[in-house]
Amino acid sequence: MLSEKKDMESMAVSYSLPQSKVWTSLGNSKEALVRISSEEIGNESNEVIISEKEINEGDLVYYKDGWYTVVTLKENIVSLKVEEQIKEVSLDECTKNIYLQILLCTFNSVLCHVLAINGTMSLEKLAKKLRKRFSLKPGKSEWYYDGNNCSITDTIKSLKIKPYDKIFCITIELEIRTFKRFKELDNDSEWHMSSSSPDAITFIPNKVINLYGFGMYYARTGSSTYKIEYKVFLNSNEEKKEIVTIIRREDESRLQRIYLNADKMPIEVSSGTTITIVVYYTDYDPNSQLYSGLRGSEYELIEGNESGLFKVEESDKSQNGTELDTGQIPELYYSIIG
């Protein structure tokens, strides 16, 4: 056991867990190191239900005395199968709730009993629900069950998790980084808004990333505020659409950070996916001129940018002048997943 503890301790240190140590069982004589203090956990565990309304054929549900597979659904009757047994029960008696008994919840870890869950749900999706439920910061999740490190694509069913088994999740906070696409800020030229033509640009990552948002320049003349409607396309699919207000402030960057979600929850983007950001000006003002960027073709030479991570391309959705070398949408906010 001592050698196992040393192995798990080295694993925990790689996640930068604090030095206040508590060992918790993962089953099969394995243990994991987590941080805990009297301020972070009460004496009683909490039961948490995150609802999922629909039940579908093939789902794994927990009914009274064990796990059952949903074979057929007919009106309000569900046929359940375990091994060679078939049971017919009313829909009201089944649940597709995620039903967890939370034994431990710290700033970046959750230890829980699995009581009932949709068997086809991946650990990745379950981690997102737990982060939302407990207001944990967005990050990469590591799962441990029966002494083994799980894949985020594993499901409750594929892992053969039994009722009241313990499963442990560590969420590793990811640093939000900035990719800058312009070498210089243009203080002199006149960049006008358009009531009919958007600005747009495309980014292509060569790693899996979390996308948090992008930057937009202030108006340098005219009104101190203006509104845009932006759209985010992943390949050809529209993933996000929102209207936001850009407010001029006195700072050197001359730009405002725009996050895709108020709680900074990101959108996951696969390697090689085209990210196209399109900006429409809903507050058209002929007297307002925006700051803009210059020397965008030199983005690989900008200090702080990760070499080779992004490729920037012009978009055929851009109709107001933004292109590789000049224009709007000067920054992208992201974190690297893998």
Buried (B, 14 or more C-beta within 10 A) or exposed (E): EEEEBEEBBEBBEEBEBEEEEBBBEBBEEBBBBBBBEEEEBEEEBEEBEBEBEEBEEEBBBBBEEEBBBBBEBEEEEBBBEBEEEEBEBEEEEBBBBBBBBBBBBBEBBBBBBBBBBBBBBBBBBBBBBBBEBBEBBBBBBBBBBBBBEBEBEBBBBBBEBEBEBBBBBBBBBBEBBBBBBBBEBBEEEEBBBBEEEBBBBBBBBEBBBBBBBBBBBBBBEBEEBBEBBBBBBBEEEEBBEEEBEBEBEEEEBBBBBBBBEEEBBBBEBEEEBBBBBBBBBEBBBEEBBBBBBBBBBBBEEBEEBEEEBBBBEBBEBBBBBBBBBBBBBBBBBBBBBE
